[in-house]
Amino acid sequence: MAEGDDRDRRVGLIKNAPKAWKADIWAHFRFYEVNGKLDKTFAVCKTCHTKIKHVGNTTNFTNHVDRWHPELASTTTQKVDTSQPRIDQSLVSTLPQNSERAKRITRCVACFIAKDLRPYSVVENAGFRHMLKTLEPRYKLPTRATFTDSALPALYKETKAKVMESMCKDSRVAITSDAWTSVATESYVTITAHYISEDWQIVSHVLQTRAIYESHTGAHMARLLLDVEEEWQLTDKSVVLVTDNATNMIYRELKLPTVSRLLGRVRRVAAYFHRSTKAKHLFEENQKVVLKLTSPLKLITDVATRWNSGLDMMERFLQLQAAVHATLLSPALNVDEGDIVTLSRADLANVKEAVKTLKPVKDATVFMSEESSPTVSLIAPGYAQLLPSMSDTTGDQPLMRDVKNAIKTDLLKRLRGGAEKKILHTSSALDPRFKRLPFLTEEERLDVYAGVTSEAASLEEDLPSVDDNVSDSAGPSAPKRRASSLLESLLGHAFNAISEPAVQSKTANAIAEEEMELYCRCPAVPLSEDPLDWWHRHKGTFPLLSRLAKRYLCIPGTSVSEERVFSTAGDVITAKRSALKPDHVDQLVFLHKNLEIPKC
């Protein structure tokens, strides 16, 4: 660039830039006219008359204005033509579908659909497509059919292989099954497997969700379970089946006429506060004033299929009863007594008694619903504690006497004997928290211990022998020692005669009896301690009993895991997705429960 202080003295020979030049910068520069033609070699600044060389672009002139005339710079900014792609954009190419990055993104989208229970149509949503385009402009999102027919089935196959590999390491698998009905009135049966891993953690996997078109007879269910064993290679796993025991016991007791009327009155009060916005607002204000609650609570309405929701409804009503009473008496509401039935003092007394009576049952159902710790070992001691609490006591109201008698009658029909009772008592004996079996007589306790010892002895053949352990520790390359024939001839006659006699190997029964005796002498374990953690730490001391404990403590006490699947399946089969095919339902529920993704 050539800049000078030459001042053009031939002003009349200077003209504006050609009109075809659209850049704003040319409003501040002119050119010489020589022999009737515009000389484009140099341009002259209109403000300071500086002569600047023109090299075919506007860079020199823009720099001049920015440096010497900044007040003019805002008028020289060129408009960007957004319709023309930038160089970096023009260099972007579409990722090949078979490239590693494209395959990883497609797999992540499939994981998103399965883990978050998104519909397949999410890949057609404008917002979702825009997000992916922003994150990776080169990625071309496959069609919905690709995910339905290829991506999700491939993810299912991959996850299924991992589940089967994990289960094959254990000798005992317990399975739970239960039936449910979708919003599309399709009948399904879900199968879940439970076992204890090598690091003594309870692992649960949803195996399959199958549509059932026949009646739920024993023969049909037996055929289904045999198919499950074969498909998932469980034929050698000593499978134990846990099923739902038909109608809920407590639900039946809550259907007693006197209890139903009581629940109906509480339910009507709760429903009134749910439907009236004015009553709801006044109720919240009364909670702050009367009960001094900073965060107002809501009354609970029970659900017909969950008996404990009735108990929750009554507990919450008692908790907020003062605020309920103050609100219903408020003249601002003008409550019509024909529209809502309030509770009398006798009703309130009955509600309190009902909550007190059913509280132990609710506590039992809560700790029996655990999935991360053994529950089958809790049934026998829990039953032994629950049964006496259902006996009549002095001062019981007629309503509570009816409830107690109904529950007690139902409890007495259970655990009368047979294989189920043996499993429950053995499981409790193998739980270090309950191994004393205080709920049994001395004779019954000894019979259980003898059964545990006998069954543990039968597992002895599966343990590695001492010789195997020695050879393994020596390593595959350890050379075998050779006896010296010279040493034998020299000293053998003297030392072989006084060598130690051969140690007689103990029988499996003797080993099991020693372990059982030592196990019973061990200090009692607090109820708060994890029994699986205890066995993990003592498996070396009790090799036989620990293996037996693994076989029993993996059994769930209830089929509650299936009921939780129902909630998941309900999210899968919504009203908008009621046309999902059964195999897609199976894949989505399976992946939602079993697919492992990194935590973020």
C-alpha positions as CSV (number, residue, x, y, z in Angstrom):
1,M,0.0,0.0,0.0
2,A,1.3,3.4,-0.8
3,E,0.1,6.3,1.2
4,G,1.4,9.8,0.7
5,D,0.7,13.4,1.6
6,D,0.2,14.3,-2.1
7,R,-2.8,16.6,-2.4
8,D,-4.5,16.4,-5.6
9,R,-4.8,19.8,-7.1
10,R,-6.9,18.7,-10.1
11,V,-10.2,18.3,-8.2
12,G,-12.2,18.5,-11.3
13,L,-10.5,15.4,-12.7
14,I,-11.5,13.1,-9.8
15,K,-14.7,11.1,-10.0
16,N,-16.6,8.6,-7.9
17,A,-16.1,4.9,-8.1
18,P,-18.2,3.0,-10.7
19,K,-21.8,2.4,-9.7
20,A,-21.3,-1.3,-10.3
21,W,-19.0,-1.4,-7.2
22,K,-21.5,-2.1,-4.4
23,A,-19.1,-2.0,-1.4
24,D,-20.0,0.8,1.1
25,I,-16.3,1.8,1.4
26,W,-16.4,3.4,-2.1
27,A,-18.6,6.2,-0.7
28,H,-15.4,7.6,0.9
29,F,-13.0,7.3,-2.1
30,R,-12.7,8.6,-5.7
31,F,-10.5,7.9,-8.7
32,Y,-8.5,10.0,-11.2
33,E,-9.9,10.4,-14.7
34,V,-7.1,10.2,-17.3
35,N,-7.7,10.8,-21.0
36,G,-11.5,10.4,-20.3
37,K,-11.0,7.0,-18.6
38,L,-11.1,6.2,-14.8
39,D,-7.6,5.4,-13.6
40,K,-8.1,2.6,-11.0
41,T,-4.5,2.4,-10.0
42,F,-4.9,4.7,-7.0
43,A,-7.9,6.0,-5.1
44,V,-8.1,9.3,-3.2
45,C,-9.7,9.6,0.3
46,K,-12.5,12.2,0.2
47,T,-11.8,13.2,3.8
48,C,-8.0,13.6,3.9
49,H,-7.2,13.4,0.2
50,T,-4.6,10.6,0.8
51,K,-3.8,8.6,-2.3
52,I,-4.0,4.8,-1.7
53,K,-3.1,2.1,-4.2
54,H,-5.9,-0.1,-5.5
55,V,-4.9,-3.8,-5.7
56,G,-8.2,-5.3,-6.6
57,N,-10.0,-5.5,-3.2
58,T,-11.1,-3.1,-0.5
59,T,-8.8,-4.2,2.3
60,N,-6.4,-1.2,2.0
61,F,-9.3,1.3,2.0
62,T,-11.1,-0.3,4.9
63,N,-7.9,-0.3,7.0
64,H,-7.4,3.4,6.1
65,V,-10.8,4.4,7.3
66,D,-10.6,2.2,10.4
67,R,-7.2,3.8,11.4
68,W,-7.6,7.5,10.4
69,H,-11.4,8.0,10.2
70,P,-13.0,5.6,12.8
71,E,-16.1,7.8,12.9
72,L,-16.8,6.6,9.4
73,A,-16.1,2.9,10.1
74,S,-19.7,2.1,11.1
75,T,-20.9,3.2,7.6
76,T,-18.4,0.9,5.8
77,T,-19.4,-2.4,7.3
78,Q,-20.3,-4.8,4.5
79,K,-23.5,-6.8,4.7
80,V,-22.9,-10.5,4.9
81,D,-24.7,-12.6,2.4
82,T,-26.1,-15.3,4.6
83,S,-27.4,-17.2,1.7
84,Q,-23.9,-18.2,0.7
85,P,-22.3,-21.0,2.7
86,R,-19.1,-20.3,4.7
87,I,-16.0,-22.1,3.6
88,D,-16.1,-24.4,6.7
89,Q,-19.7,-25.2,6.0
90,S,-19.0,-26.0,2.4
91,L,-16.3,-28.5,3.6
92,V,-18.8,-30.4,5.8
93,S,-19.7,-33.8,4.4
94,T,-22.3,-36.3,5.6
95,L,-21.0,-39.1,7.9
96,P,-21.2,-42.5,6.2
97,Q,-23.8,-44.6,8.0
98,N,-21.2,-47.4,8.5
99,S,-18.6,-45.1,10.0
100,E,-17.8,-45.7,13.7
101,R,-19.0,-42.3,14.8
102,A,-22.4,-42.6,13.0
103,K,-22.9,-46.1,14.4
104,R,-22.1,-44.8,18.0
105,I,-24.6,-41.9,17.6
106,T,-27.3,-44.3,16.3
107,R,-26.7,-46.7,19.2
108,C,-27.0,-43.7,21.6
109,V,-30.3,-42.7,20.1
110,A,-31.5,-46.3,20.5
111,C,-30.4,-46.3,24.2
112,F,-32.2,-43.0,24.7
113,I,-35.5,-44.5,23.3
114,A,-35.1,-47.6,25.5
115,K,-33.9,-46.2,28.8
116,D,-36.2,-43.1,28.8
117,L,-39.2,-45.0,27.3
118,R,-39.5,-42.7,24.4
119,P,-41.7,-43.6,21.4
120,Y,-40.1,-44.7,18.2
121,S,-41.6,-41.6,16.6
122,V,-39.3,-39.3,18.6
123,V,-36.8,-39.6,15.7
124,E,-39.3,-37.8,13.5
125,N,-39.8,-34.9,15.9
126,A,-38.5,-31.5,14.7
127,G,-37.0,-30.5,18.0
128,F,-35.1,-33.8,18.4
129,R,-33.8,-33.7,14.8
130,H,-32.7,-30.1,15.3
131,M,-30.8,-31.0,18.5
132,L,-28.9,-33.8,16.7
133,K,-28.2,-31.5,13.7
134,T,-26.7,-28.9,16.0
135,L,-24.6,-31.4,17.9
136,E,-23.3,-33.2,14.8
137,P,-24.2,-31.5,11.5
138,R,-22.7,-34.4,9.5
139,Y,-24.9,-37.0,11.1
140,K,-27.9,-38.1,9.1
141,L,-30.6,-39.5,11.4
142,P,-31.9,-42.9,10.3
143,T,-35.6,-43.4,9.7
144,R,-38.0,-44.6,12.3
145,A,-38.2,-48.0,10.7
146,T,-34.4,-48.4,11.1
147,F,-34.7,-48.1,14.9
148,T,-37.8,-50.3,15.0
149,D,-36.4,-53.1,12.8
150,S,-32.7,-52.9,13.3
151,A,-31.2,-50.6,16.0
152,L,-33.4,-51.6,18.9
153,P,-33.4,-55.4,18.1
154,A,-29.5,-55.2,17.8
155,L,-29.3,-53.5,21.2
156,Y,-31.7,-56.1,22.6
157,K,-29.6,-59.0,21.3
158,E,-26.4,-57.5,22.6
159,T,-27.9,-56.9,26.1
160,K,-29.5,-60.3,26.2
161,A,-26.1,-62.0,25.6
162,K,-24.7,-60.1,28.5
163,V,-27.6,-61.1,30.8
164,M,-27.2,-64.7,29.9
165,E,-23.5,-64.6,30.4
166,S,-24.0,-63.1,33.9
167,M,-26.6,-65.7,34.9
168,C,-24.6,-68.7,33.7
169,K,-22.1,-68.1,36.5
170,D,-24.5,-69.0,39.3
171,S,-25.9,-72.4,40.2
172,R,-29.4,-71.1,41.4
173,V,-31.7,-68.7,39.7
174,A,-35.1,-67.7,41.2
175,I,-37.8,-66.4,38.8
176,T,-40.9,-64.5,39.5
177,S,-43.9,-64.2,37.2
178,D,-47.1,-62.3,37.2
179,A,-49.8,-61.3,34.7
180,W,-51.0,-57.9,33.9
181,T,-53.3,-56.1,31.3
182,S,-52.3,-53.2,29.1
183,V,-54.5,-50.1,28.3
184,A,-55.2,-51.9,25.0
185,T,-56.6,-54.8,27.0
186,E,-53.8,-57.1,25.9
187,S,-52.8,-59.7,28.5
188,Y,-49.1,-60.1,29.3
189,V,-46.9,-62.2,31.6
190,T,-43.6,-60.8,32.7
191,I,-40.8,-63.1,33.9
192,T,-38.0,-61.7,36.1
193,A,-34.8,-63.6,37.3
194,H,-33.0,-63.1,40.6
195,Y,-29.6,-64.5,41.6
196,I,-26.6,-63.6,43.8
197,S,-23.5,-62.5,41.9
198,E,-19.9,-63.5,42.6
199,D,-19.4,-60.4,44.8
200,W,-22.6,-61.3,46.8
201,Q,-25.0,-58.7,45.4
202,I,-28.6,-59.5,44.5
203,V,-29.0,-59.1,40.8
204,S,-32.4,-58.9,39.1
205,H,-33.1,-59.1,35.3
206,V,-36.4,-58.8,33.5
207,L,-36.2,-61.8,31.1
208,Q,-39.2,-61.4,28.9
209,T,-42.7,-60.0,28.6
210,R,-45.0,-62.3,26.6
211,A,-48.5,-61.7,25.3
212,I,-50.9,-64.4,26.5
213,Y,-53.8,-65.2,24.3
214,E,-55.0,-68.3,26.2
215,S,-56.6,-68.5,29.7
216,H,-54.1,-68.4,32.6
217,T,-54.4,-72.1,33.5
218,G,-51.6,-74.0,35.2
219,A,-50.9,-76.0,32.1
220,H,-50.4,-72.9,30.0
221,M,-48.2,-71.2,32.6
222,A,-46.1,-74.4,33.0
223,R,-45.5,-74.5,29.3
224,L,-44.5,-70.8,29.3
225,L,-42.0,-71.3,32.2
226,L,-40.5,-74.4,30.5
227,D,-39.9,-72.2,27.4
228,V,-38.3,-69.6,29.6
229,E,-35.9,-72.2,31.1
230,E,-34.9,-73.4,27.6
231,E,-34.6,-70.0,26.0
232,W,-32.5,-68.6,28.8
233,Q,-30.5,-71.8,29.4
234,L,-31.7,-72.2,33.0
235,T,-32.4,-76.0,32.9
236,D,-29.3,-76.7,35.2
237,K,-29.9,-73.7,37.6
238,S,-32.2,-75.4,40.1
239,V,-34.9,-72.8,39.3
240,V,-37.3,-71.7,42.0
241,L,-40.5,-70.0,41.0
242,V,-42.3,-67.3,43.0
243,T,-45.8,-66.3,41.9
244,D,-48.5,-64.0,43.1
245,N,-50.9,-65.7,45.5
246,A,-54.1,-64.5,43.8
247,T,-56.3,-61.9,45.6
248,N,-54.5,-59.6,48.0
249,M,-55.3,-60.7,51.6
250,I,-55.5,-57.2,53.2
251,Y,-57.4,-55.9,50.2
252,R,-60.2,-58.4,51.1
253,E,-60.2,-57.3,54.7
254,L,-60.6,-53.7,53.7
255,K,-63.7,-54.7,51.7
256,L,-65.5,-55.6,54.9
257,P,-68.8,-53.5,54.9
258,T,-67.9,-51.5,58.0
259,V,-64.3,-50.8,56.8
260,S,-65.6,-49.9,53.3
261,R,-68.0,-47.3,54.7
262,L,-65.3,-45.8,56.8
263,L,-62.9,-45.5,53.9
264,G,-65.7,-44.1,51.8
265,R,-66.2,-41.2,54.1
266,V,-62.5,-40.4,54.3
267,R,-62.4,-40.7,50.5
268,R,-65.2,-38.2,49.9
269,V,-63.5,-35.6,52.1
270,A,-60.2,-36.0,50.2
271,A,-62.1,-35.9,46.8
272,Y,-63.8,-32.6,47.8
273,F,-60.5,-30.9,48.5
274,H,-59.1,-32.2,45.2
275,R,-61.9,-30.9,43.1
276,S,-62.6,-27.5,44.8
277,T,-59.9,-24.9,44.1
278,K,-61.4,-22.6,46.8
279,A,-61.4,-25.3,49.4
280,K,-57.9,-26.4,48.5
281,H,-56.5,-22.8,48.9
282,L,-58.3,-22.3,52.2
283,F,-57.1,-25.8,53.4
284,E,-53.5,-24.9,52.6
285,E,-53.8,-21.6,54.6
286,N,-55.3,-23.5,57.6
287,Q,-52.4,-25.9,57.6
288,K,-50.0,-23.0,58.0
289,V,-52.1,-21.4,60.7
290,V,-53.5,-24.4,62.6
291,L,-50.7,-26.9,62.1
292,K,-47.8,-24.5,61.6
293,L,-46.7,-26.3,58.4
294,T,-44.5,-24.3,56.2
295,S,-45.1,-26.6,53.2
296,P,-48.8,-27.6,52.9
297,L,-49.6,-31.3,52.3
298,K,-52.4,-32.8,50.2
299,L,-55.0,-35.4,51.3
300,I,-54.4,-38.8,49.7
301,T,-57.0,-40.7,47.7
302,D,-56.7,-44.5,47.8
303,V,-56.3,-46.7,44.8
304,A,-58.5,-49.8,44.5
305,T,-55.7,-52.2,43.5
306,R,-53.3,-51.1,46.3
307,W,-54.5,-51.8,49.8
308,N,-51.8,-49.8,51.5
309,S,-53.0,-46.7,49.7
310,G,-56.2,-46.9,51.9
311,L,-54.0,-47.0,55.0
312,D,-52.0,-44.0,53.6
313,M,-55.2,-42.1,53.0
314,M,-56.3,-42.6,56.6
315,E,-52.9,-41.7,58.1
316,R,-52.7,-38.5,56.1
317,F,-56.3,-37.6,57.1
318,L,-55.5,-38.0,60.8
319,Q,-52.3,-36.0,60.3
320,L,-54.3,-33.1,58.8
321,Q,-57.5,-33.6,60.6
322,A,-57.4,-30.3,62.5
323,A,-56.9,-28.3,59.3
324,V,-59.6,-30.3,57.6
325,H,-62.1,-29.6,60.4
326,A,-61.3,-25.8,60.4
327,T,-61.7,-25.6,56.6
328,L,-65.0,-27.4,56.4
329,L,-66.4,-25.2,59.2
330,S,-65.3,-22.0,57.4
331,P,-68.3,-19.8,56.4
332,A,-66.3,-18.8,53.3
333,L,-67.0,-22.3,51.8
334,N,-70.6,-22.8,52.7
335,V,-70.2,-26.6,52.5
336,D,-73.4,-28.5,51.7
337,E,-73.5,-31.4,54.1
338,G,-75.4,-33.4,51.5
339,D,-72.4,-33.1,49.2
340,I,-69.9,-34.2,51.7
341,V,-70.2,-36.4,54.8
342,T,-68.0,-35.4,57.7
343,L,-66.6,-37.9,60.2
344,S,-68.1,-38.3,63.7
345,R,-66.0,-38.8,66.8
346,A,-66.7,-42.5,66.6
347,D,-65.5,-42.5,63.0
348,L,-62.3,-40.8,63.9
349,A,-61.7,-43.3,66.7
350,N,-62.2,-46.1,64.2
351,V,-59.8,-44.5,61.8
352,K,-57.2,-44.3,64.5
353,E,-57.7,-48.0,65.5
354,A,-57.6,-49.1,61.8
355,V,-54.3,-47.3,61.3
356,K,-52.9,-48.8,64.5
357,T,-54.0,-52.3,63.5
358,L,-52.8,-52.3,59.9
359,K,-49.5,-50.5,60.6
360,P,-47.6,-53.8,61.3
361,V,-49.0,-55.3,58.1
362,K,-47.8,-52.2,56.1
363,D,-44.4,-52.4,57.7
364,A,-44.1,-56.1,56.7
365,T,-45.1,-55.3,53.1
366,V,-42.5,-52.5,52.9
367,F,-39.5,-54.5,54.1
368,M,-40.7,-57.5,52.0
369,S,-40.6,-55.2,48.9
370,E,-36.8,-54.7,49.0
371,E,-35.0,-55.8,45.9
372,S,-31.4,-55.2,47.0
373,S,-31.4,-57.5,50.1
374,P,-32.8,-61.0,50.9
375,T,-36.5,-61.1,51.7
376,V,-37.4,-64.8,51.7
377,S,-35.6,-65.2,55.1
378,L,-37.9,-62.5,56.5
379,I,-41.1,-64.3,55.9
380,A,-41.0,-66.9,58.7
381,P,-39.9,-64.5,61.5
382,G,-42.3,-61.8,60.2
383,Y,-45.2,-64.2,60.2
384,A,-44.4,-65.3,63.7
385,Q,-44.5,-61.7,64.9
386,L,-47.5,-60.6,62.9
387,L,-49.9,-63.5,63.9
388,P,-50.0,-62.6,67.6
389,S,-50.6,-58.9,66.9
390,M,-53.9,-60.0,65.1
391,S,-55.3,-61.5,68.3
392,D,-58.2,-59.8,70.2
393,T,-57.2,-57.5,73.0
394,T,-59.3,-55.9,75.7
395,G,-60.9,-52.7,74.5
396,D,-60.9,-53.5,70.8
397,Q,-63.8,-51.9,69.0
398,P,-66.1,-54.2,67.0
399,L,-64.7,-52.8,63.7
400,M,-61.1,-53.7,64.6
401,R,-62.1,-57.0,66.1
402,D,-63.6,-57.9,62.7
403,V,-60.5,-56.8,60.8
404,K,-58.1,-58.7,63.1
405,N,-60.1,-61.9,63.0
406,A,-60.3,-61.8,59.2
407,I,-56.5,-61.2,58.8
408,K,-55.7,-63.9,61.4
409,T,-58.0,-66.4,59.7
410,D,-56.2,-65.8,56.4
411,L,-52.7,-66.1,58.0
412,L,-53.5,-69.4,59.6
413,K,-54.2,-70.9,56.2
414,R,-50.6,-70.3,55.2
415,L,-47.4,-72.0,56.2
416,R,-49.1,-75.1,57.4
417,G,-46.2,-77.3,56.1
418,G,-44.8,-78.8,53.0
419,A,-41.9,-77.7,50.7
420,E,-42.7,-74.0,51.1
421,K,-42.4,-74.1,54.9
422,K,-39.0,-76.0,54.5
423,I,-37.7,-73.3,52.2
424,L,-38.7,-70.5,54.5
425,H,-37.2,-72.0,57.6
426,T,-34.0,-73.0,55.8
427,S,-33.7,-69.5,54.4
428,S,-34.1,-68.0,57.9
429,A,-31.5,-70.4,59.3
430,L,-29.0,-69.3,56.6
431,D,-29.6,-65.6,57.4
432,P,-27.1,-64.8,60.2
433,R,-29.7,-62.3,61.6
434,F,-32.3,-65.0,62.3
435,K,-30.2,-68.2,62.5
436,R,-31.3,-68.8,66.2
437,L,-34.9,-69.4,64.9
438,P,-36.5,-68.2,68.1
439,F,-40.0,-68.6,66.6
440,L,-39.6,-72.4,66.5
441,T,-39.6,-75.0,69.2
442,E,-36.3,-76.7,70.1
443,E,-37.3,-79.8,68.2
444,E,-38.3,-77.9,65.1
445,R,-35.0,-75.9,65.2
446,L,-32.9,-79.0,65.4
447,D,-34.7,-80.5,62.5
448,V,-34.0,-77.4,60.4
449,Y,-30.3,-77.4,61.4
450,A,-30.1,-81.1,60.4
451,G,-31.7,-80.4,57.1
452,V,-29.3,-77.5,56.4
453,T,-26.3,-79.7,57.3
454,S,-27.5,-82.5,55.1
455,E,-28.1,-80.2,52.1
456,A,-24.8,-78.4,52.6
457,A,-23.0,-81.8,52.6
458,S,-24.5,-82.6,49.2
459,L,-22.7,-79.6,47.8
460,E,-19.2,-80.8,48.9
461,E,-18.5,-82.5,45.5
462,D,-18.7,-79.2,43.8
463,L,-15.9,-77.6,45.8
464,P,-12.3,-77.6,44.5
465,S,-10.1,-80.2,46.2
466,V,-7.1,-79.4,48.2
467,D,-4.8,-80.9,45.6
468,D,-6.4,-78.7,43.0
469,N,-5.8,-75.6,45.1
470,V,-2.1,-76.6,45.6
471,S,-1.5,-77.3,41.9
472,D,-3.2,-74.0,41.0
473,S,-1.1,-72.0,43.4
474,A,2.1,-73.6,42.1
475,G,1.3,-72.5,38.6
476,P,1.2,-74.4,35.4
477,S,5.0,-74.2,34.9
478,A,6.0,-75.5,38.3
479,P,8.2,-78.6,37.9
480,K,7.4,-81.8,39.8
481,R,9.9,-82.9,42.4
482,R,11.6,-86.2,41.9
483,A,12.4,-88.5,44.8
484,S,16.1,-89.1,45.1
485,S,16.7,-92.9,44.8
486,L,20.1,-92.4,46.5
487,L,18.5,-90.7,49.5
488,E,15.9,-93.5,49.7
489,S,18.5,-96.2,49.7
490,L,20.5,-94.4,52.3
491,L,17.9,-93.2,54.8
492,G,14.6,-94.6,53.7
493,H,14.6,-97.6,56.0
494,A,14.9,-95.3,59.1
495,F,12.8,-92.3,58.3
496,N,10.0,-93.9,56.3
497,A,9.2,-96.0,59.3
498,I,8.7,-93.0,61.6
499,S,6.9,-90.7,59.1
500,E,3.5,-89.3,60.0
501,P,0.5,-91.5,59.3
502,A,-1.6,-90.5,56.4
503,V,-4.3,-88.0,57.3
504,Q,-7.8,-89.5,56.9
505,S,-9.9,-87.2,54.7
506,K,-13.1,-86.1,56.3
507,T,-16.5,-87.0,54.9
508,A,-18.8,-84.3,53.4
509,N,-21.2,-84.8,56.4
510,A,-18.4,-84.2,58.9
511,I,-17.3,-81.0,57.2
512,A,-20.8,-79.7,57.0
513,E,-21.4,-80.6,60.7
514,E,-18.3,-78.7,61.7
515,E,-19.3,-75.7,59.7
516,M,-22.8,-75.7,61.1
517,E,-21.6,-76.0,64.7
518,L,-19.1,-73.1,64.2
519,Y,-21.9,-71.1,62.4
520,C,-24.2,-71.5,65.3
521,R,-21.5,-70.4,67.8
522,C,-20.8,-67.2,65.9
523,P,-22.1,-64.0,67.6
524,A,-25.5,-62.8,66.7
525,V,-25.7,-60.4,63.8
526,P,-27.6,-57.1,64.2
527,L,-30.8,-56.7,62.2
528,S,-29.2,-53.7,60.5
529,E,-26.4,-55.7,59.0
530,D,-26.5,-56.9,55.4
531,P,-26.5,-60.8,55.5
532,L,-25.0,-61.0,52.1
533,D,-22.1,-58.8,53.2
534,W,-21.6,-61.1,56.2
535,W,-21.5,-64.2,54.0
536,H,-19.1,-62.5,51.6
537,R,-16.7,-61.9,54.5
538,H,-17.1,-65.4,55.9
539,K,-17.3,-67.5,52.8
540,G,-13.8,-68.8,53.3
541,T,-14.7,-70.0,56.8
542,F,-17.9,-71.7,55.6
543,P,-17.4,-72.9,52.1
544,L,-20.3,-75.3,52.1
545,L,-22.8,-73.2,54.1
546,S,-22.0,-70.0,52.0
547,R,-22.8,-71.9,48.8
548,L,-26.1,-73.1,50.3
549,A,-26.9,-69.5,51.5
550,K,-26.4,-68.3,48.0
551,R,-28.9,-70.8,46.7
552,Y,-31.6,-69.8,49.2
553,L,-31.1,-66.0,49.8
554,C,-31.5,-65.2,46.2
555,I,-35.2,-66.2,46.3
556,P,-37.4,-63.1,46.5
557,G,-40.2,-63.2,49.2
558,T,-42.7,-61.6,46.9
559,S,-43.4,-61.0,43.2
560,V,-43.3,-57.2,43.8
561,S,-40.6,-56.8,41.2
562,E,-43.2,-57.8,38.6
563,E,-45.6,-55.2,39.9
564,R,-43.0,-52.5,39.4
565,V,-42.6,-53.7,35.9
566,F,-46.3,-53.1,35.4
567,S,-45.6,-49.4,36.0
568,T,-42.8,-49.5,33.5
569,A,-45.0,-51.3,31.0
570,G,-47.7,-48.7,31.5
571,D,-45.3,-46.0,30.4
572,V,-44.4,-48.1,27.3
573,I,-48.0,-48.9,26.3
574,T,-49.7,-45.6,26.6
575,A,-53.0,-44.6,24.9
576,K,-51.0,-43.1,22.1
577,R,-48.9,-46.2,21.7
578,S,-51.5,-48.9,22.3
579,A,-50.8,-50.4,18.9
580,L,-47.2,-51.5,19.9
581,K,-46.5,-55.0,18.8
582,P,-45.9,-57.6,21.6
583,D,-42.3,-58.2,20.5
584,H,-41.6,-54.4,20.7
585,V,-43.1,-54.3,24.2
586,D,-40.9,-57.2,25.2
587,Q,-37.8,-55.4,23.8
588,L,-38.5,-52.0,25.4
589,V,-39.3,-53.4,28.8
590,F,-36.3,-55.7,28.7
591,L,-33.9,-52.9,27.7
592,H,-35.3,-50.3,30.1
593,K,-34.6,-52.7,33.0
594,N,-31.4,-54.3,31.9
595,L,-29.5,-51.9,29.6
596,E,-26.5,-50.4,31.3
597,I,-25.3,-47.0,30.3
598,P,-22.5,-44.9,31.8
599,K,-23.6,-42.5,34.5
600,C,-23.2,-38.8,33.6
